[in-house]
Amino acid sequence: MIVKIVTIFLIAMIVLAMFGRLRWPGHAHRSARKPARPPKCRACGAPRIGTGPCPCGEK
């Protein structure tokens, strides 16, 4: 009896995993969406925060 319950549970998990992998039309996949990166200083390559000058002295 316990083997039957475990088997049904595993089959249900497999079915849920297959539905989770479906890609609905018009929706981007999670790995395809990348967050925007902040602009970097041309001189030193440090990320720019705000609109002021970079701490390295470059404008």
N, CA, C and O of each residue as an XYZ file, in Angstrom:
236
protein
N       0.820     -1.186      0.000
C       0.000      0.000      0.000
C       0.874      1.263      0.000
O       0.594      2.209     -0.737
N       1.917      1.280      0.815
C       2.782      2.458      0.893
C       3.527      2.673     -0.424
O       3.790      3.813     -0.810
N       3.868      1.585     -1.113
C       4.559      1.704     -2.402
C       3.640      2.355     -3.426
O       4.084      3.156     -4.247
N       2.382      2.014     -3.375
C       1.401      2.598     -4.291
C       1.257      4.099     -4.034
O       1.192      4.874     -4.988
N       1.206      4.520     -2.792
C       1.082      5.936     -2.443
C       2.317      6.710     -2.889
O       2.198      7.805     -3.439
N       3.490      6.153     -2.656
C       4.740      6.815     -3.065
C       4.810      6.938     -4.580
O       5.230      7.971     -5.101
N       4.404      5.896     -5.285
C       4.422      5.923     -6.753
C       3.479      6.996     -7.288
O       3.850      7.745     -8.191
N       2.277      7.080     -6.748
C       1.323      8.096     -7.192
C       1.856      9.493     -6.886
O       1.692     10.405     -7.697
N       2.486      9.672     -5.740
C       3.076     10.966     -5.382
C       4.172     11.356     -6.371
O       4.225     12.503     -6.815
N       5.039     10.418     -6.717
C       6.124     10.723     -7.658
C       5.585     11.055     -9.049
O       6.093     11.955     -9.717
N       4.561     10.330     -9.479
C       3.958     10.626    -10.781
C       3.335     12.019    -10.766
O       3.447     12.756    -11.746
N       2.685     12.384     -9.672
C       2.101     13.720     -9.561
C       3.191     14.793     -9.604
O       2.997     15.840    -10.222
N       4.317     14.552     -8.968
C       5.429     15.520     -8.994
C       5.987     15.666    -10.413
O       6.341     16.770    -10.826
N       6.065     14.581    -11.145
C       6.561     14.629    -12.525
C       5.601     15.431    -13.398
O       6.041     16.233    -14.222
N       4.303     15.228    -13.229
C       3.314     15.975    -14.008
C       3.396     17.468    -13.679
O       3.342     18.300    -14.585
N       3.525     17.814    -12.407
C       3.655     19.226    -12.029
C       4.926     19.843    -12.594
O       4.922     21.005    -13.001
N       6.010     19.083    -12.625
C       7.262     19.598    -13.187
C       7.126     19.853    -14.682
O       7.675     20.829    -15.194
N       6.406     18.996    -15.383
C       6.210     19.201    -16.826
C       5.370     20.451    -17.080
O       5.663     21.216    -18.000
N       4.321     20.667    -16.267
C       3.523     21.886    -16.423
C       4.334     23.127    -16.072
O       4.124     24.181    -16.671
N       5.241     23.032    -15.132
C       6.072     24.163    -14.748
C       7.066     24.555    -15.813
O       7.505     25.704    -15.858
N       7.431     23.615    -16.677
C       8.399     23.908    -17.736
C       7.752     24.447    -18.997
O       8.454     24.844    -19.928
N       6.428     24.469    -19.048
C       5.754     24.999    -20.232
C       6.067     26.476    -20.394
O       6.149     27.222    -19.418
N       6.235     26.874    -21.613
C       6.446     28.297    -21.894
C       5.192     28.816    -22.561
O       4.833     28.387    -23.658
N       4.531     29.742    -21.892
C       3.304     30.287    -22.440
C       3.641     31.300    -23.518
O       4.601     32.053    -23.358
N       2.894     31.349    -24.604
C       3.166     32.322    -25.675
C       3.061     33.751    -25.162
O       2.124     34.089    -24.439
N       4.009     34.578    -25.533
C       3.986     35.979    -25.139
C       4.684     36.280    -23.832
O       4.814     37.450    -23.472
N       5.138     35.275    -23.108
C       5.837     35.503    -21.849
C       7.309     35.140    -22.019
O       7.643     34.093    -22.574
N       8.171     36.006    -21.540
C       9.606     35.729    -21.608
C       9.977     34.726    -20.511
O       9.389     34.715    -19.430
N      10.940     33.909    -20.813
C      11.424     32.938    -19.837
C      12.205     33.666    -18.757
O      12.803     34.707    -19.029
N      12.212     33.146    -17.543
C      12.877     33.831    -16.433
C      14.351     34.076    -16.689
O      14.869     35.130    -16.320
N      15.037     33.138    -17.308
C      16.466     33.321    -17.540
C      16.729     34.307    -18.675
O      17.842     34.818    -18.796
N      15.716     34.588    -19.516
C      15.898     35.513    -20.628
C      15.869     36.963    -20.152
O      16.455     37.839    -20.786
N      15.189     37.214    -19.038
C      15.123     38.576    -18.511
C      16.351     38.864    -17.671
O      16.635     38.150    -16.709
N      17.077     39.909    -18.033
C      18.262     40.281    -17.270
C      18.063     41.690    -16.715
O      17.554     42.562    -17.419
N      18.452     41.919    -15.481
C      18.302     43.265    -14.932
C      19.251     44.251    -15.616
O      20.338     43.881    -16.059
N      18.825     45.496    -15.690
C      19.649     46.526    -16.322
C      20.882     46.798    -15.457
O      20.785     46.904    -14.234
N      22.023     46.907    -16.099
C      23.263     47.189    -15.362
C      23.478     48.693    -15.291
O      23.147     49.413    -16.233
N      24.031     49.172    -14.177
C      24.280     50.612    -14.081
C      25.412     51.012    -15.028
O      26.298     50.206    -15.313
N      25.385     52.264    -15.520
C      26.465     52.712    -16.397
C      27.806     52.719    -15.661
O      27.857     52.890    -14.443
N      28.877     52.533    -16.410
C      30.209     52.504    -15.802
C      31.045     53.684    -16.266
O      30.835     54.236    -17.347
N      31.993     54.055    -15.426
C      32.920     55.135    -15.749
C      33.816     54.673    -16.892
O      34.282     53.534    -16.907
N      34.055     55.575    -17.855
C      34.902     55.213    -18.990
C      36.368     55.091    -18.595
O      37.119     54.334    -19.210
N      36.773     55.830    -17.575
C      38.186     55.847    -17.193
C      38.568     54.660    -16.306
O      39.546     53.964    -16.580
N      37.782     54.430    -15.228
C      38.194     53.404    -14.264
C      37.313     52.155    -14.282
O      37.708     51.125    -13.734
N      36.124     52.220    -14.900
C      35.241     51.057    -14.981
C      34.360     50.850    -13.769
O      33.657     49.843    -13.684
N      34.382     51.797    -12.811
C      33.543     51.675    -11.624
C      32.095     51.997    -11.982
O      31.852     52.832    -12.853
N      31.128     51.349    -11.324
C      29.726     51.671    -11.607
C      29.413     53.109    -11.212
O      29.830     53.577    -10.152
N      28.673     53.807    -12.077
C      28.293     55.199    -11.816
C      26.977     55.219    -11.066
O      26.014     54.577    -11.486
N      26.922     55.944     -9.964
C      25.708     56.105     -9.184
C      25.366     57.582     -9.186
O      26.150     58.400     -8.705
N      24.211     57.930     -9.718
C      23.799     59.323     -9.786
C      24.382     60.010    -11.004
O      24.867     59.358    -11.929
N      24.329     61.351    -10.995
C      24.775     62.109    -12.155
C      26.062     62.877    -11.881
O      26.570     63.550    -12.778
N      26.592     62.795    -10.692
C      27.799     63.544    -10.360
C      29.039     62.912    -10.963
O      28.964     61.859    -11.596
N      30.199     63.569    -10.762
C      31.440     63.054    -11.332
C      31.876     61.771    -10.600
O      31.471     61.508     -9.467
N      32.699     61.002    -11.277
C      33.228     59.768    -10.696
C      34.306     60.106     -9.658
O      35.019     61.094     -9.833
N      34.442     59.334     -8.608
C      35.474     59.599     -7.599
C      36.904     59.558     -8.147
O      37.823     60.089     -7.522
N      37.093     58.932     -9.306
C      38.451     58.881     -9.874
C      38.863     60.207    -10.493
O      40.028     60.393    -10.846
N      37.904     61.142    -10.627
C      38.240     62.464    -11.158
C      37.780     62.667    -12.581
O      37.766     63.806    -13.048
N      37.408     61.643    -13.282
C      36.942     61.762    -14.665
C      35.492     62.248    -14.656
O      34.726     61.880    -13.765
N      35.105     63.067    -15.634
C      33.729     63.579    -15.699
C      32.852     62.631    -16.451
O      31.659     62.889    -16.611
